[in-house]
Amino acid sequence: MIVDSHCHLNYGSMMDDMDGVMARAKNAGVETMLAINARLSEYDEVLAMAEKYDHVFATVGSHPHEAEKEPGIEAAALIAKAAHKKIIGIGESGLDFYYDYAPRALQTANFRAHIDAARVTGLPLIVHARDADDACLEIMAQEMAQGAYPAVIHCFTASRAFAEACLKLGFYISISGIVTFNSAKDLQETTKIIPLDRLLIETDAPYLAPVPKRGKPNEPSYVKYTAEFLARHLDIPYAELAKATSDNFYRLFTKAVRP
């Protein structure tokens, strides 16, 4: 059994065939999935999916792309919503200097509020970092000095140096289907330095479908292709990779109820 540690169930075509999505995930061995809240305005929608399916959990947060539309987020608001039993993480939040859809100052302010909420609740922070490694690391280290908090770097595509710095902070690293792309040689090499007890896998569905489904809408069942690739790449049995990444998920997301 495996876990999809990051998916957006309320996006793409999945909402039109949710029972089918769940059935295909079950057939692929996906025992649990984490539905990510990318806009606070969609919190109720994401939570409703977690409440409908026992094996689905959710987060509360606002993506850095939304920082201009949802500015001034306060930790208290996140903390209040995180009290629900099916909310097991904070985010996703972070910095995205690749698209720069929102002013960087607003992204930074929202990011710090999410970190504060993670520190207070003890729930893991789901970090989005794109073309902002140095800025993210500076903020995360500054905030860690103010008090520890758990976190996972989601859809990791950054440098080996960034991976090593995040691991030193005690964070987990989650790998998406990007690792299966022929163009992802650097990422493939970086995965070799991630300790097996700090590794998670995800789809980021409906985005970034792995080979052999690349170019198609992604869904949680496809996380098995990423798991299969990593097992081959790391030269370990699939069962070992599946068990380790699943164990890591429940160790990090302590509110998640394991089937």
BELNORVEN-V577023 format. One record per residue. RES is the residue in one letter. SS is DSSP state (H for helix, E for strand, C for the rest). PSI is psi in degrees with one decimal (* if undefined). BURIAL is 1 if it has 9 or more other C-alpha atoms within 8 Angstrom, else 0. Layout:
[[RES:SS:PSI:BURIAL] [RES:SS:PSI:BURIAL]]
This chain:
[[M:C:144.2:0] [I:E:167.3:1] [V:E:135.2:1] [D:E:104.4:1] [S:E:0.6:1] [H:E:110.2:1] [C:E:155.8:1] [H:C:85.1:1] [L:C:-20.4:1] [N:C:11.8:0] [Y:C:163.0:0] [G:C:-153.2:0] [S:C:-0.9:0] [M:H:-34.8:1] [M:H:-23.3:1] [D:H:-12.0:0] [D:H:46.9:0] [M:H:-40.3:0] [D:H:-37.2:0] [G:H:-41.1:0] [V:H:-44.3:1] [M:H:-38.8:0] [A:H:-42.6:0] [R:H:-36.7:1] [A:H:-43.8:1] [K:H:-43.3:1] [N:H:-27.0:0] [A:C:-3.2:1] [G:C:15.2:1] [V:E:112.9:1] [E:E:-24.6:1] [T:E:147.5:1] [M:E:149.7:1] [L:E:113.0:1] [A:E:122.2:1] [I:C:134.1:1] [N:C:112.7:1] [A:C:-14.8:1] [R:C:128.7:1] [L:H:-29.9:1] [S:H:-16.2:0] [E:H:9.9:1] [Y:H:-48.1:1] [D:H:-37.1:0] [E:H:-44.8:0] [V:H:-42.9:1] [L:H:-36.8:1] [A:H:-35.8:0] [M:H:-40.3:1] [A:H:-35.2:1] [E:H:-27.8:1] [K:H:-36.1:0] [Y:C:125.9:0] [D:C:-32.9:0] [H:C:9.3:1] [V:E:130.8:1] [F:E:172.0:1] [A:E:170.2:1] [T:E:173.3:1] [V:E:129.4:1] [G:C:-179.3:1] [S:C:121.3:1] [H:C:147.2:1] [P:H:-26.7:1] [H:H:-26.2:1] [E:H:6.3:1] [A:C:-28.0:1] [E:C:-32.3:1] [K:C:-28.8:0] [E:C:64.0:1] [P:C:167.5:1] [G:C:29.0:0] [I:C:134.7:1] [E:C:144.1:1] [A:H:-36.7:1] [A:H:-39.2:0] [A:H:-40.3:0] [L:H:-42.3:1] [I:H:-41.6:1] [A:H:-43.9:0] [K:H:-27.3:1] [A:C:-8.4:1] [A:C:-20.9:0] [H:C:141.2:0] [K:C:-23.9:0] [K:C:-3.4:1] [I:E:114.6:1] [I:E:0.7:1] [G:E:167.5:1] [I:E:124.9:1] [G:E:-173.8:1] [E:E:148.6:1] [S:E:169.2:1] [G:E:-144.5:1] [L:E:136.3:1] [D:E:100.0:1] [F:C:5.0:1] [Y:C:-52.1:0] [Y:C:-32.3:0] [D:C:45.6:1] [Y:C:-19.2:0] [A:C:149.9:1] [P:C:140.2:1] [R:H:-32.1:1] [A:H:-38.9:0] [L:H:-40.1:1] [Q:H:-44.5:1] [T:H:-44.0:1] [A:H:-44.5:1] [N:H:-39.2:1] [F:H:-46.4:1] [R:H:-35.7:1] [A:H:-40.0:1] [H:H:-40.8:1] [I:H:-42.6:1] [D:H:-42.1:1] [A:H:-38.9:1] [A:H:-40.4:1] [R:H:-45.4:1] [V:H:-44.1:0] [T:H:-24.4:0] [G:C:5.2:0] [L:C:144.6:1] [P:E:140.8:1] [L:E:130.2:1] [I:E:114.1:1] [V:E:127.6:1] [H:E:120.3:1] [A:E:116.2:1] [R:E:121.8:1] [D:C:33.6:0] [A:C:33.3:1] [D:H:-51.8:1] [D:H:-44.2:0] [A:H:-42.9:0] [C:H:-46.5:1] [L:H:-40.3:1] [E:H:-45.9:0] [I:H:-45.6:1] [M:H:-39.0:0] [A:H:-41.6:1] [Q:H:-45.6:0] [E:H:-34.6:1] [M:H:-34.1:1] [A:H:-21.4:0] [Q:H:-10.1:0] [G:C:137.1:0] [A:C:151.7:0] [Y:C:147.9:1] [P:C:152.9:1] [A:E:159.7:1] [V:E:134.8:1] [I:E:110.6:1] [H:C:151.6:1] [C:C:53.8:1] [F:C:127.3:1] [T:C:8.9:0] [A:C:-166.4:1] [S:C:165.0:1] [R:H:-39.4:0] [A:H:-40.3:0] [F:H:-40.8:1] [A:H:-45.8:1] [E:H:-39.3:0] [A:H:-41.0:1] [C:H:-38.1:1] [L:H:-37.1:1] [K:H:-29.7:0] [L:C:-6.0:0] [G:C:10.5:0] [F:C:162.5:1] [Y:E:162.0:1] [I:E:129.4:1] [S:E:133.8:1] [I:E:132.3:1] [S:C:-173.7:1] [G:H:-13.8:1] [I:H:-32.9:1] [V:H:-20.9:1] [T:H:-8.3:1] [F:C:143.7:1] [N:C:-27.1:0] [S:C:-2.4:0] [A:C:41.1:1] [K:H:-40.8:0] [D:H:-43.1:0] [L:H:-42.4:1] [Q:H:-39.9:1] [E:H:-37.5:0] [T:H:-33.9:1] [T:H:-23.4:0] [K:H:-18.5:0] [I:H:0.1:0] [I:C:119.7:1] [P:C:141.5:0] [L:H:-26.2:0] [D:H:8.3:0] [R:H:11.2:1] [L:E:132.0:1] [L:E:162.6:1] [I:E:153.2:1] [E:C:166.8:1] [T:C:-35.3:1] [D:C:26.1:1] [A:E:143.7:1] [P:C:17.5:1] [Y:C:162.5:0] [L:C:46.6:1] [A:C:136.1:1] [P:C:161.3:1] [V:C:132.1:1] [P:C:15.7:0] [K:C:9.1:1] [R:C:137.0:0] [G:C:-11.0:0] [K:C:160.7:0] [P:C:132.4:1] [N:C:157.8:1] [E:C:162.4:1] [P:H:-32.4:1] [S:H:-24.6:1] [Y:H:-6.5:1] [V:H:-22.5:1] [K:H:-31.7:1] [Y:H:-37.9:1] [T:H:-42.3:1] [A:H:-42.7:1] [E:H:-42.2:1] [F:H:-47.6:1] [L:H:-38.6:1] [A:H:-44.4:1] [R:H:-45.1:1] [H:H:-37.7:0] [L:H:-3.4:0] [D:C:48.8:0] [I:C:156.0:1] [P:C:146.0:0] [Y:H:-41.9:1] [A:H:-36.8:0] [E:H:-42.9:0] [L:H:-44.0:1] [A:H:-45.4:1] [K:H:-44.4:1] [A:H:-48.4:1] [T:H:-33.0:1] [S:H:-46.2:1] [D:H:-41.8:0] [N:H:-40.9:1] [F:H:-48.9:1] [Y:H:-26.2:1] [R:H:-37.5:0] [L:H:-50.1:0] [F:C:81.5:1] [T:C:-17.7:1] [K:C:-14.5:1] [A:C:133.3:1] [V:C:118.2:0] [R:C:134.3:0] [P:C:*:0]]
